[in-house]
């Protein structure tokens, strides 16, 4: 599989280098396509990396809206970027990463300092983007997990849901991502770390092992939206509710308790995209 991994890596790098200047131009000139082009880019990257998606539900089209998802791999960025026309919220140090930091900036990622003393600043940055009509994607675990469980959600990032944007409540949509299949067979706990990147794993060796592995199936579930008022106008309660919904979705996917459904490829989820 080394040959396959090498081909995948070369295609990924070549395709990215072609797309980078295009996105730079779109961002500089403020073109609406600067939001759509990354979605196209992520869809192609998923194909190159051998990631198949089994999609349940659909992204909310309501605004203002934030999407909250569990997080176990850098592949989650490609997956949600392919399905949602929006921007990510990420910890500030990612902006300093070579290459990947540049990619994040070109997708207009909101970088936040997770220190409690900076909570007001990142809350304001998120609200400004929502007021501009953008959709934002959050990973409230604050780090990546091993893919077998969902870590507790940090409630600080849910503070924005307590505000009204343009007089409208902020909609929150929980999303579950589960790495459930490998080469058309169920993925076991020993195989999942090939795709889950967590702890002190080095990035580039992990990417290389992932590219050599084969084809993975990822279940993505878009759960019903809600507002903070529906759980008592309490960000702690909202964080706990979303965690429960996301965790239940992940466990259902990993244990095969989802209803039978034919797998859908990237070319077939036009109806599930957020325009």
C-alpha positions in Angstrom: 0.0 0.0 0.0 3.0 2.3 0.0 2.6 3.0 -3.7 -1.1 3.9 -3.1 -0.1 6.2 -0.2 2.5 7.9 -2.3 0.1 8.5 -5.2 -2.5 9.9 -2.7 0.0 12.2 -1.1 1.3 13.5 -4.5 -2.3 14.1 -5.7 -3.2 15.9 -2.5 -0.2 18.2 -2.5 -0.5 18.9 -6.2 -4.2 19.6 -6.0 -3.8 21.8 -2.9 -1.0 23.9 -4.5 -3.3 24.5 -7.5 -6.2 25.5 -5.3 -4.3 27.7 -2.9 -3.8 30.7 -5.2 -7.4 30.5 -6.4 -8.7 30.8 -2.9 -6.3 33.6 -2.1 -7.7 35.6 -5.0 -11.3 34.8 -4.0 -10.6 35.9 -0.4 -8.7 39.1 -1.3 -11.5 40.3 -3.6 -14.3 39.2 -1.2 -16.0 36.9 -3.7 -18.9 34.9 -2.5 -17.2 31.9 -4.1 -14.6 32.1 -1.3 -17.1 30.2 0.8 -18.1 27.7 -1.9 -14.7 26.9 -3.2 -13.4 25.3 0.0 -16.4 23.0 0.0 -15.4 21.8 -3.5 -11.8 21.4 -2.3 -12.7 19.3 0.7 -14.9 17.0 -1.3 -12.0 16.2 -3.7 -9.6 15.7 -0.9 -11.9 13.1 0.7 -12.0 11.2 -2.5 -8.2 11.2 -2.8 -7.8 10.0 0.8 -10.3 7.1 0.4 -13.0 8.4 2.8 -16.6 7.4 2.1 -19.4 9.2 3.9 -22.7 7.7 5.2 -24.7 10.8 5.8 -27.8 10.9 8.1 -29.9 14.1 8.2 -28.9 17.4 6.7 -27.1 20.6 7.7 -29.4 23.3 9.0 -30.0 26.2 6.5 -31.1 28.5 9.3 -29.1 31.6 10.2 -27.6 32.4 12.6 -26.4 28.9 13.2 -23.5 27.2 14.8 -22.7 23.5 14.3 -21.1 21.5 17.2 -19.4 18.3 16.6 -17.2 15.7 18.2 -13.6 15.7 17.1 -11.1 12.8 16.7 -9.1 13.5 13.5 -7.8 16.2 11.2 -10.1 14.4 8.7 -13.1 15.9 10.5 -12.1 19.2 8.9 -12.3 17.7 5.4 -15.6 16.0 6.2 -17.5 18.9 7.7 -15.8 21.3 5.2 -17.3 19.2 2.4 -20.8 19.1 3.8 -21.2 22.6 5.3 -20.5 26.0 3.6 -19.1 27.7 6.7 -16.0 28.6 8.7 -14.4 26.7 11.6 -13.6 28.0 15.1 -10.1 26.7 16.1 -7.6 27.3 18.9 -5.2 30.2 18.1 -2.0 28.1 17.8 -3.3 26.3 14.7 -2.9 29.6 12.8 0.8 29.4 13.4 1.2 25.8 12.0 3.1 25.7 8.7 1.0 24.9 5.7 -2.1 23.7 7.6 -2.3 27.1 9.3 -2.4 28.8 5.9 -5.2 26.5 4.8 -7.2 27.3 7.9 -6.7 31.1 7.4 -7.8 30.8 3.7 -11.1 29.2 4.9 -11.5 32.2 7.1 -11.2 30.2 10.3 -12.0 32.1 13.6 -9.0 31.6 15.8 -9.7 31.8 19.6 -7.5 31.8 22.7 -9.1 29.2 24.9 -7.7 30.8 28.1 -10.6 31.8 30.4 -9.3 35.4 30.5 -9.8 35.7 26.7 -13.3 34.3 26.7 -14.9 37.7 26.0 -12.7 38.3 23.0 -13.5 35.1 21.3 -17.2 35.4 22.1 -17.1 38.8 20.3 -15.2 37.4 17.3 -17.8 34.6 16.9 -20.7 37.0 17.2 -19.3 39.3 14.6 -19.1 36.4 12.1 -22.7 35.3 12.9 -23.9 38.9 12.4 -22.2 38.8 9.0 -24.4 35.9 8.1 -21.8 33.2 8.3 -22.2 29.7 9.7 -19.6 28.5 12.2 -18.4 25.0 13.1 -17.2 24.3 16.6 -15.4 21.4 18.2 -16.4 21.9 21.9 -14.3 19.1 23.2 -11.3 21.4 22.9 -9.0 18.6 21.7 -9.2 15.3 19.7 -10.3 12.0 21.2 -9.5 8.4 20.3 -12.7 8.1 18.3 -14.2 5.5 20.7 -15.8 8.1 22.9 -16.8 11.8 23.1 -15.0 13.9 25.6 -17.0 16.4 27.7 -17.9 19.6 25.9 -16.5 22.9 27.2 -19.3 25.2 27.9 -17.4 28.5 27.2 -17.9 28.2 23.4 -21.7 27.9 23.9 -21.9 31.5 25.4 -22.6 32.9 21.9 -25.9 30.9 21.9 -27.1 33.1 24.7 -27.1 36.1 22.4 -29.5 37.2 19.7 -28.1 38.1 16.3 -30.1 40.5 14.2 -33.0 39.9 16.7 -32.9 36.2 16.0 -31.9 33.4 18.4 -28.7 31.4 17.5 -29.6 28.0 16.2 -27.4 25.1 17.4 -27.1 21.9 15.5 -25.3 18.9 17.0 -23.3 16.6 14.7 -21.9 13.1 15.3 -18.9 11.8 13.4 -18.0 8.2 13.7 -15.2 6.2 12.0 -17.2 3.0 11.7 -16.0 1.0 8.6 -12.8 -0.1 7.0 -12.6 -1.7 3.6 -16.4 -2.5 3.7 -16.0 -4.2 7.1 -16.8 -2.8 10.6 -13.8 -0.9 12.1 -12.7 -2.2 15.4 -11.1 -0.3 18.3 -7.6 -1.4 17.2 -8.0 0.0 13.7 -9.6 3.3 14.7 -6.4 5.0 15.9 -5.2 4.8 12.3 -7.7 7.6 11.6 -8.1 9.2 15.0 -5.2 11.6 15.7 -4.9 12.4 19.4 -2.6 12.6 22.4 1.1 12.9 21.5 0.8 11.3 18.0 3.1 13.0 15.5 1.1 14.4 12.6 3.1 13.5 9.5 3.8 9.9 10.4 0.1 9.5 11.3 -1.0 11.0 7.9 1.3 8.6 6.1 -0.1 5.5 8.0 -3.6 6.7 7.2 -2.9 7.1 3.5 -1.5 3.5 3.4 -4.5 2.0 5.2 -7.1 1.8 2.5 -10.7 3.0 2.5 -12.7 4.1 5.5 -16.4 4.7 6.0 -17.4 7.6 8.2 -21.0 8.1 9.5 -22.0 11.7 9.8 -25.3 12.4 11.6 -26.9 15.9 11.6 -29.2 16.0 14.6 -32.2 18.4 15.0 -31.4 22.0 15.7 -32.3 23.8 18.9 -31.9 27.1 20.7 -30.5 27.7 24.2 -34.0 28.7 25.4 -35.2 25.1 24.8 -32.8 23.9 27.6 -33.4 26.7 30.0 -31.2 29.5 28.7 -28.2 27.9 30.4 -25.0 27.3 28.5 -24.0 24.5 30.8 -27.3 22.7 30.1 -26.9 23.3 26.4 -23.3 21.9 26.4 -24.5 18.8 28.3 -27.5 18.3 26.0 -25.4 18.6 22.9 -22.8 16.2 24.3 -25.5 13.6 25.1 -27.0 13.8 21.6 -23.6 13.7 19.9 -22.3 10.8 22.1 -25.5 8.8 21.5 -25.1 9.3 17.8 -21.4 8.1 17.8 -22.2 5.1 20.0 -25.1 4.1 17.7 -22.8 4.3 14.6 -20.0 2.3 16.3 -22.3 -0.4 17.6 -24.2 -0.8 14.3 -27.5 0.4 15.8 -28.2 2.8 12.9 -31.1 1.9 10.6 -30.0 0.2 7.4 -29.2 2.6 4.6 -27.4 2.5 1.3 -24.1 4.4 1.6 -23.9 7.7 -0.3 -20.8 9.0 -2.0 -19.6 12.5 -2.4 -21.4 12.9 -5.7 -24.8 12.2 -4.1 -25.1 14.6 -1.2 -26.0 17.8 -3.1 -29.4 17.7 -1.3 -27.6 17.7 2.0 -25.4 20.7 1.5 -25.9 24.0 3.1 -26.1 26.7 0.4 
